């Protein structure tokens, strides 16, 4: 098994566990678990966006810091990681929506998943003032991070890892 395959498996396992934590938070009504899933997912998304921006500005960055490639999975694993990130954010915020702390009326786990899915799609619900509004705004920021990471990761995998035009094999990519 290659190092790259192992890195992809590790990322997949990590975000499978984070997604499981998020799902567990919905059914156990544990806000602490929900916040863990949200913070881990958003932190990873922020780091990936930051590293992608740095990589686009400097062609020699990967030569100086090869560890940066550990954060970017291959295409097949990337699809799974993005799906798991989506699930962990969706379920993490659904874990916060269960009960009556965020919205005026109490929400069941199915209601919470439904609302979480539509808030991630930038639909406006009426949360309670204060903590409820903070949670909904946090989910909107997470949605923007997820969209940005999805597009930037696919962009950098397709274009910025290619060899220079004067290289002998123009069709080969360093990371595919």
Buried (B, 14 or more C-beta within 10 A) or exposed (E): EEEBEEBBEEBBEBBBBBBBBBBBBBEBEBBEBBBBBBEBBBEBBEEBBEBBEEBBEEEEBBEEEEEBBBBBBBEEBBEBBBEBBBBBBBBBBBBBBBBEBBBEEEBEBEBBBBBBBEBBEEEEEEBBEEEBEBBBEBBBEBBEBBEBBBEBBBEBBEEBBBEEEEEEEEEEBEBE
